Amino acid sequence: MTRRLRFRGESTHKVDTKGRVSIPASFRRVLEAGDPNWTEGLSPELVIVYGDHRRKYLECYTIEAIEEVDDKIARLPRGSVERKMLERLFNGQSTPTAVDDTGRIVLPAKLREKIGIDKEAFFIASGDTFQIWKPETYEVEEAAKTEEWLDELPDDFDPLIFLDQVKEA
């Protein structure tokens, strides 16, 4: 099994009036490693999936990660509702982009408006993807869910126990 770099961490970055925002430096290394066409001096590419009206964040995929999703979608029966919907959500409601030579991407106005980003964007790692949120929305939606989940567990509970339930491939 090949070792794949994972996104790690969280940070908040300023968004300028043109929608340019810096990608965390450690995230850029993962984007480079996950882009089979990237070499030194080139800009790593990624795909931003914005999805339907219920999604309040942008999910950013390395090229390898989105190709894995595409391959799984392609294995579904052609013409099936599931395949059509997944193609719409992951192919239609997405936009390819690249990191510029200053380490930034441009978030198009449509995407900024969709999730309400104005002056700042909150980045959080999610394994082989990362998410971009309006900072206040993340605090209300996701941080609160995590706290609520943890509050239901005993104080001495170790979440790593869930890994013991994973079946080996």
N, C-alpha and C positions, 0 to 999 in steps of 0.2 A: 504494500500500500504506500503510495507516494505521500510524503509529508507536504501539506498545503499550508501556507501562511494564513493566519486568521487575523481579522481586525480585532483590536483590543483598545479599550479606553473610551473616554467621552470628553468632549470639549465644546466650548461655545466660540463662534467666530463672527466677526462683523461682515455684513453684506452691504456692498456699495450700491449706488443708485442704478447701476447697470446690471445688478444681479450677480456680480462676481464675489466669490467667497473662497477663502483658502481651505484646502483639504488638510486635515492634520498630517504632519510629516510621516508618522508611522503608517497611516492609512495609504499614503502614496506608495510606500514600499510594497504593500500588499497588492495594490492595483498593478504595479509594474510586474510583480511575480505572477499575477493572474491574467496577464495579457500576453498570449503566445507570440504576438507580433512586435512586442516592445523590445527595444534594445537601447543602450545608452545613447542619449541625445534625442530620442523620440518621446512623444507624449503618451503616457499610458491611457488607454481607452477604458470606458465603463459604460454601463447602461443604467439609467435612472428609471425605475418603474414607479409611476404615480398612481395607477389603479383607479378604482371607482370613487364615487362621492363619499363612501364611508371611511376611506383611508385618509388619515390626518397627518401623514408623514410621507417622505420620499424614501424608497428603498433602493440603494445603490449596489449594483452587482459588478463583480469583476467579469471580464469576458469569459473566463472559464466557468464561473458560477452560473451565468445566464445561459451558456451553451448546455450545461448540465440540465437546467430547467427546460430548455428548448428540446433537448433529446428526449426527456420524459414525456413532454407534451406530444411529440411526434410519434411516440409509441401508442398513443390512444387511437381508437378507431377514427379514421377520417370521416368527417360528417357528424360525429357524435356531439351532443350538446356540451359535454365536458371539454372536449378538445376545442370547440369553437369559443367557449367562454374563457378558457385558459389562454388561448391565442389572443383573444381580445384584451385580457387583463395584462399579459406579459409582453406581447408584441405590439399591439395597438396602443395601449395606454403606457407607453414608455418612450424614452428618447435616448439615443446614443450621444455620448459626449466624450471629451478628452480633457485631461488635466493640462493646463498651459505651462509654459516654461517658468512661470513664477509660482507654480503649485496651486493654481486656482481653477475652478470651474465656473461656468456661467449658468446660473439657474434662470431659465426663461421666465418671463413675467407670468405666463399661464401657470407655471408650477408654484411660483412664489405666492400668487393669489390663492391657488387651491388650498395651500396649507397655512396661509396667513403670515408668511415670513415678510418682515419689513427690514429691520436694521440688524438683526442677529439670527444666526442659525445654530441649532444645537445638534451636534454629531454624537451618535452613540454606536459602538460596535455591536454586531450581532452575528458573530461567527464568520461565515464567508460573505456576508453583506454588511453594510452599515446603513443606518437610517439618519435622515435629516429632518428635524422637527422645528417648529416654532418653540422657543424655550418654554414659554408659559404653558403651551398645550401639553408638552411632555410632562411637566411637573404635575399638572392636573390629571392627565390621562394615565400615564405609565408609571411614574414614580409612586403615585398613590396606590395603584394596583399592586406593585411590588411590596410596599409597606403593609398593605392589607393582608396580602398572602403571608408575609413573614409574621405578622401579629397573630395569625391563627395557629402558628406552630409554637411548640414549647421553646423556652429561652435557650435551652441547651441543644436544640435540634441542629443537626449538621446537614445542609442541603445536598452534600456530596453523596448521601445515601441513595439518592435517586439514580446515580450512575451505576449502582450495583444491580439495578433492574434492567439495564440495557443488555439486549441479547447480542452476542458477538456474531459478526458476519462470517 
